[in-house]
Amino acid sequence: MVSVMPIDLDSRADADYLHQLARAPDLAPDEVNAMQDKAGTPRLCR
């Protein structure tokens, strides 16, 4: 969550960074979406 807080998701590079970060620890897409919902950021996993 700490990596999400300073990012505005105003560029593709920001979205790509968060997507790579989410995939690194082998989190399931539902887990990633739940964390993004909690942080109030757009979902990156579909």
N, C-alpha and C positions, 0 to 999 in steps of 0.2 A: 504494500500500500504506500510505502514511503516514496517509491519511484513515481507513483501516479500523482501524488499531491502537487509537485511543482510543474507538471506538464499541462499545457492548455489544449493539447490535441488539435493544434491549428495547422499542423503539417503532416504529410505522409510519413516523414522521418520519425515524428513522435509516435505515431500509430505503429509503425514498424518496430520501433524500439520496445514498446510495451508488449507487442505480440511476441517478439523474441524472448522477452523476459518471462512472459507467462508460460511459454513452451519449455523453458530451461528445466524447471523442476518437475516436469511431467504432470502438470496439473490438468485435470479434466476440463473441457470447455465450460461445463456447468459451474465448476469451482471458480474459474476465472470470471465468469459473468456475475457470480454472486459477490465476489470481491469488488468488481466494478460497480455493481448496484449499490453496495455499501459506501463506496467512495463518491458516488454521484457522478460517475463518468460514463460516457457511451460504451456500450458493449462492443468488444472487438471480435468475439467468437460467435459464430452463427451456428 
